[in-house]
Amino acid sequence: MAGLCYSPLFAVVFNLKFCSIMKRIFFVACFACFSFFFSLKASAYQSSTPIDLKGGLIGSGTVRTPSSLIEAYLNAISVDVVFNCDLGDLTVEVIDQTGETVFKTTVNAISGGTLPIDTSGWASGNYLLMIMDEQGGYLEGDFQID
């Protein structure tokens, strides 16, 4: 019976059990890492400040209110523009307190989409977020980076 511990069968069984344990440890570690990163993202949104958008977008011939269309949030590293419905092509621009454009892009706004604007390298100060549609409507809101 003592010779069984050194047999090839024991080595195979031991390796299978060891592999099974290592797989479990690997999956638990992966789950912990993903949970940690998702909690960081969730905490970033929880600590965000809403940007009050004023104005109206014209799309399809009628002016629609900002809250039903678009929301914007300032957090530690970005401004996140959230689209609540399909709005077509929009120009999103951020202007600093000296009147310089620090960010500008055109996006195809789809419902549920988010445009993150990286602000990590921007100077402290006041900024204006402008969102314009192709028909001449616009939304704008001020925010401050400390």
DOZA-565362 format. One line per field, with one value per atom (N, C-alpha, C): residue number from 1; residue in three letters; atom name; x, y, z. Coordinates in steps of 0.2 Angstrom, whole numbers. Layout:
i	c(NUM ...)
aa	c(ALA ...)
at	c(CA ...)
x	c(X ...)
y	c(Y ...)
z	c(Z ...)
This chain:
i	c(1 1 1 2 2 2 3 3 3 4 4 4 5 5 5 6 6 6 7 7 7 8 8 8 9 9 9 10 10 10 11 11 11 12 12 12 13 13 13 14 14 14 15 15 15 16 16 16 17 17 17 18 18 18 19 19 19 20 20 20 21 21 21 22 22 22 23 23 23 24 24 24 25 25 25 26 26 26 27 27 27 28 28 28 29 29 29 30 30 30 31 31 31 32 32 32 33 33 33 34 34 34 35 35 35 36 36 36 37 37 37 38 38 38 39 39 39 40 40 40 41 41 41 42 42 42 43 43 43 44 44 44 45 45 45 46 46 46 47 47 47 48 48 48 49 49 49 50 50 50 51 51 51 52 52 52 53 53 53 54 54 54 55 55 55 56 56 56 57 57 57 58 58 58 59 59 59 60 60 60 61 61 61 62 62 62 63 63 63 64 64 64 65 65 65 66 66 66 67 67 67 68 68 68 69 69 69 70 70 70 71 71 71 72 72 72 73 73 73 74 74 74 75 75 75 76 76 76 77 77 77 78 78 78 79 79 79 80 80 80 81 81 81 82 82 82 83 83 83 84 84 84 85 85 85 86 86 86 87 87 87 88 88 88 89 89 89 90 90 90 91 91 91 92 92 92 93 93 93 94 94 94 95 95 95 96 96 96 97 97 97 98 98 98 99 99 99 100 100 100 101 101 101 102 102 102 103 103 103 104 104 104 105 105 105 106 106 106 107 107 107 108 108 108 109 109 109 110 110 110 111 111 111 112 112 112 113 113 113 114 114 114 115 115 115 116 116 116 117 117 117 118 118 118 119 119 119 120 120 120 121 121 121 122 122 122 123 123 123 124 124 124 125 125 125 126 126 126 127 127 127 128 128 128 129 129 129 130 130 130 131 131 131 132 132 132 133 133 133 134 134 134 135 135 135 136 136 136 137 137 137 138 138 138 139 139 139 140 140 140 141 141 141 142 142 142 143 143 143 144 144 144 145 145 145 146 146 146)
aa	c(MET MET MET ALA ALA ALA GLY GLY GLY LEU LEU LEU CYS CYS CYS TYR TYR TYR SER SER SER PRO PRO PRO LEU LEU LEU PHE PHE PHE ALA ALA ALA VAL VAL VAL VAL VAL VAL PHE PHE PHE ASN ASN ASN LEU LEU LEU LYS LYS LYS PHE PHE PHE CYS CYS CYS SER SER SER ILE ILE ILE MET MET MET LYS LYS LYS ARG ARG ARG ILE ILE ILE PHE PHE PHE PHE PHE PHE VAL VAL VAL ALA ALA ALA CYS CYS CYS PHE PHE PHE ALA ALA ALA CYS CYS CYS PHE PHE PHE SER SER SER PHE PHE PHE PHE PHE PHE PHE PHE PHE SER SER SER LEU LEU LEU LYS LYS LYS ALA ALA ALA SER SER SER ALA ALA ALA TYR TYR TYR GLN GLN GLN SER SER SER SER SER SER THR THR THR PRO PRO PRO ILE ILE ILE ASP ASP ASP LEU LEU LEU LYS LYS LYS GLY GLY GLY GLY GLY GLY LEU LEU LEU ILE ILE ILE GLY GLY GLY SER SER SER GLY GLY GLY THR THR THR VAL VAL VAL ARG ARG ARG THR THR THR PRO PRO PRO SER SER SER SER SER SER LEU LEU LEU ILE ILE ILE GLU GLU GLU ALA ALA ALA TYR TYR TYR LEU LEU LEU ASN ASN ASN ALA ALA ALA ILE ILE ILE SER SER SER VAL VAL VAL ASP ASP ASP VAL VAL VAL VAL VAL VAL PHE PHE PHE ASN ASN ASN CYS CYS CYS ASP ASP ASP LEU LEU LEU GLY GLY GLY ASP ASP ASP LEU LEU LEU THR THR THR VAL VAL VAL GLU GLU GLU VAL VAL VAL ILE ILE ILE ASP ASP ASP GLN GLN GLN THR THR THR GLY GLY GLY GLU GLU GLU THR THR THR VAL VAL VAL PHE PHE PHE LYS LYS LYS THR THR THR THR THR THR VAL VAL VAL ASN ASN ASN ALA ALA ALA ILE ILE ILE SER SER SER GLY GLY GLY GLY GLY GLY THR THR THR LEU LEU LEU PRO PRO PRO ILE ILE ILE ASP ASP ASP THR THR THR SER SER SER GLY GLY GLY TRP TRP TRP ALA ALA ALA SER SER SER GLY GLY GLY ASN ASN ASN TYR TYR TYR LEU LEU LEU LEU LEU LEU MET MET MET ILE ILE ILE MET MET MET ASP ASP ASP GLU GLU GLU GLN GLN GLN GLY GLY GLY GLY GLY GLY TYR TYR TYR LEU LEU LEU GLU GLU GLU GLY GLY GLY ASP ASP ASP PHE PHE PHE GLN GLN GLN ILE ILE ILE ASP ASP ASP)
at	c(N CA C N CA C N CA C N CA C N CA C N CA C N CA C N CA C N CA C N CA C N CA C N CA C N CA C N CA C N CA C N CA C N CA C N CA C N CA C N CA C N CA C N CA C N CA C N CA C N CA C N CA C N CA C N CA C N CA C N CA C N CA C N CA C N CA C N CA C N CA C N CA C N CA C N CA C N CA C N CA C N CA C N CA C N CA C N CA C N CA C N CA C N CA C N CA C N CA C N CA C N CA C N CA C N CA C N CA C N CA C N CA C N CA C N CA C N CA C N CA C N CA C N CA C N CA C N CA C N CA C N CA C N CA C N CA C N CA C N CA C N CA C N CA C N CA C N CA C N CA C N CA C N CA C N CA C N CA C N CA C N CA C N CA C N CA C N CA C N CA C N CA C N CA C N CA C N CA C N CA C N CA C N CA C N CA C N CA C N CA C N CA C N CA C N CA C N CA C N CA C N CA C N CA C N CA C N CA C N CA C N CA C N CA C N CA C N CA C N CA C N CA C N CA C N CA C N CA C N CA C N CA C N CA C N CA C N CA C N CA C N CA C N CA C N CA C N CA C N CA C N CA C N CA C N CA C N CA C N CA C N CA C N CA C N CA C N CA C N CA C N CA C N CA C N CA C N CA C N CA C N CA C N CA C N CA C N CA C N CA C N CA C)
x	c(4 0 4 10 15 17 18 20 15 9 4 5 7 9 14 18 23 21 15 13 11 11 9 2 -2 -10 -10 -7 -7 -5 0 2 -3 -6 -12 -17 -20 -25 -23 -17 -15 -15 -12 -12 -19 -24 -30 -34 -33 -35 -32 -25 -22 -24 -25 -27 -34 -38 -45 -45 -41 -40 -37 -32 -29 -35 -39 -44 -49 -51 -55 -52 -46 -42 -42 -40 -40 -47 -52 -59 -61 -59 -61 -57 -50 -46 -49 -51 -53 -60 -64 -70 -69 -64 -63 -60 -56 -53 -58 -63 -68 -73 -74 -79 -76 -69 -65 -66 -64 -64 -71 -76 -83 -85 -83 -85 -81 -75 -72 -76 -78 -82 -89 -92 -98 -97 -92 -91 -89 -86 -85 -91 -96 -103 -106 -106 -109 -107 -100 -97 -97 -101 -102 -107 -106 -110 -114 -120 -124 -123 -122 -121 -128 -130 -137 -137 -140 -141 -147 -146 -151 -152 -158 -158 -163 -163 -167 -164 -165 -163 -169 -168 -174 -176 -172 -173 -180 -182 -189 -193 -191 -195 -198 -197 -200 -194 -195 -189 -191 -186 -187 -183 -185 -182 -175 -170 -164 -164 -168 -168 -170 -175 -177 -173 -168 -164 -157 -153 -146 -145 -141 -138 -131 -128 -121 -119 -113 -110 -103 -101 -94 -91 -86 -83 -75 -72 -65 -60 -62 -58 -61 -67 -71 -77 -80 -87 -90 -95 -99 -106 -106 -113 -117 -123 -127 -133 -134 -139 -145 -151 -157 -161 -160 -164 -159 -162 -158 -159 -153 -153 -150 -147 -143 -136 -134 -127 -127 -123 -123 -115 -114 -108 -107 -102 -101 -94 -95 -89 -88 -82 -81 -76 -78 -74 -72 -66 -63 -65 -63 -64 -61 -56 -53 -56 -61 -64 -61 -56 -53 -57 -58 -61 -56 -57 -53 -55 -61 -63 -69 -69 -74 -74 -80 -81 -88 -90 -96 -98 -103 -105 -112 -113 -120 -123 -127 -130 -136 -135 -140 -142 -148 -151 -147 -145 -141 -134 -132 -124 -122 -115 -112 -105 -104 -98 -94 -88 -84 -79 -78 -73 -68 -62 -57 -54 -55 -53 -47 -44 -38 -32 -31 -26 -28 -34 -36 -35 -34 -32 -38 -37 -43 -46 -53 -56 -64 -67 -74 -74 -79 -79 -87 -88 -95 -95 -100 -101 -107 -106 -111 -112 -119 -121 -126 -124 -128 -130 -136 -139 -138 -140 -139 -144 -150 -155 -154 -149 -148 -149 -152 -154 -147 -148 -142 -144 -139 -140 -133 -133 -127 -127 -121 -121 -114 -113 -107 -105 -98 -95 -89 -86 -80 -75 -69 -64 -60 -59 -55 -48)
y	c(-6 0 6 6 12 14 9 10 14 14 17 24 27 34 37 33 35 32 29 27 32 31 36 38 33 34 39 39 44 51 51 57 60 56 59 62 58 60 66 66 72 78 77 83 86 81 83 87 85 88 95 95 101 106 104 108 111 107 109 114 113 118 125 124 130 134 130 133 137 134 138 144 144 149 155 153 157 161 157 160 165 163 167 174 173 179 183 181 184 188 184 187 193 192 198 204 203 208 212 208 211 215 212 216 222 222 228 234 232 237 240 235 238 242 241 245 252 252 258 263 259 263 265 261 263 269 269 274 280 280 286 290 286 289 291 287 289 296 297 304 309 308 313 319 324 330 331 332 333 340 341 347 349 355 358 360 357 358 363 368 373 373 375 376 370 369 364 361 355 352 352 354 354 348 343 337 335 334 332 338 344 350 353 349 352 352 358 359 354 350 345 347 346 348 344 347 343 337 337 331 325 325 320 317 321 320 318 322 321 323 319 321 321 326 326 326 323 322 324 328 329 325 321 317 319 315 317 317 313 312 313 315 316 319 321 323 318 315 310 312 312 314 308 308 302 303 300 301 296 299 296 293 296 294 295 292 293 300 303 311 312 307 308 311 315 318 324 325 330 333 339 342 343 340 341 345 351 356 358 358 361 367 373 379 381 383 385 393 395 402 407 406 411 411 406 406 401 397 392 386 383 376 371 367 362 355 354 348 349 345 346 339 337 331 330 327 325 318 316 310 308 302 299 297 301 300 295 289 284 283 280 279 275 277 273 274 278 279 284 284 288 291 297 300 302 299 301 306 312 317 317 315 315 322 324 330 330 324 323 328 331 335 343 344 351 355 362 366 368 370 372 378 378 384 382 387 386 384 380 377 378 378 378 372 367 361 363 363 364 358 357 351 354 353 356 351 352 347 351 347 350 355 355 360 367 367 374 374 368 368 367 369 368 367 364 363 366 369 371 371 370 370 371 375 377 371 370 366 369 367 369 364 364 359 363 359 362 359)
z	c(0 0 0 3 3 -3 -8 -15 -19 -17 -20 -21 -15 -15 -20 -23 -28 -35 -35 -42 -47 -53 -58 -57 -55 -54 -48 -43 -38 -40 -44 -47 -51 -55 -60 -56 -51 -46 -42 -40 -36 -40 -47 -51 -53 -54 -56 -50 -44 -38 -37 -38 -38 -43 -49 -55 -53 -51 -49 -44 -39 -34 -36 -41 -44 -48 -52 -56 -52 -46 -42 -39 -37 -34 -40 -46 -52 -53 -53 -54 -49 -43 -37 -37 -39 -40 -46 -51 -57 -55 -51 -49 -45 -40 -35 -39 -44 -48 -52 -55 -59 -54 -49 -44 -42 -40 -38 -43 -50 -55 -56 -56 -57 -51 -45 -40 -40 -43 -44 -49 -55 -60 -57 -53 -50 -45 -41 -36 -39 -45 -49 -51 -53 -55 -49 -43 -37 -35 -36 -33 -38 -44 -49 -47 -50 -50 -56 -56 -62 -65 -71 -74 -77 -75 -76 -84 -88 -95 -97 -100 -102 -109 -112 -119 -122 -128 -131 -138 -139 -146 -150 -157 -161 -164 -166 -169 -170 -176 -179 -178 -178 -179 -172 -167 -160 -155 -151 -146 -140 -138 -133 -127 -121 -115 -114 -110 -109 -105 -100 -95 -99 -103 -107 -112 -114 -120 -118 -114 -112 -105 -101 -95 -95 -91 -91 -83 -82 -75 -75 -70 -69 -63 -64 -59 -59 -55 -54 -60 -65 -71 -78 -77 -84 -83 -89 -90 -94 -91 -95 -97 -104 -107 -109 -106 -107 -111 -116 -121 -119 -118 -116 -122 -128 -134 -140 -146 -152 -154 -155 -157 -164 -167 -173 -171 -176 -175 -171 -166 -162 -161 -161 -159 -152 -149 -142 -141 -137 -137 -130 -127 -121 -122 -119 -119 -112 -112 -105 -104 -98 -96 -100 -104 -109 -116 -117 -123 -128 -126 -130 -130 -136 -136 -134 -129 -126 -128 -131 -133 -138 -144 -148 -152 -153 -157 -160 -165 -167 -166 -163 -161 -164 -165 -167 -161 -158 -151 -152 -148 -148 -141 -140 -133 -129 -123 -119 -120 -124 -126 -121 -120 -116 -119 -119 -121 -115 -114 -109 -111 -108 -110 -104 -106 -101 -99 -93 -90 -86 -85 -81 -82 -87 -89 -89 -88 -88 -82 -83 -78 -74 -68 -64 -67 -66 -69 -71 -74 -76 -83 -85 -92 -94 -100 -103 -108 -106 -111 -115 -122 -127 -131 -132 -136 -142 -148 -153 -158 -161 -166 -173 -178 -185 -187 -183 -184 -181 -177 -174 -166 -164 -157 -153 -146 -142 -135 -131 -124 -121 -116 -113 -105 -102 -95 -92 -87 -84 -79 -78 -73 -71 -65 -63 -61 -63 -61 -56 -50 -45 -45)
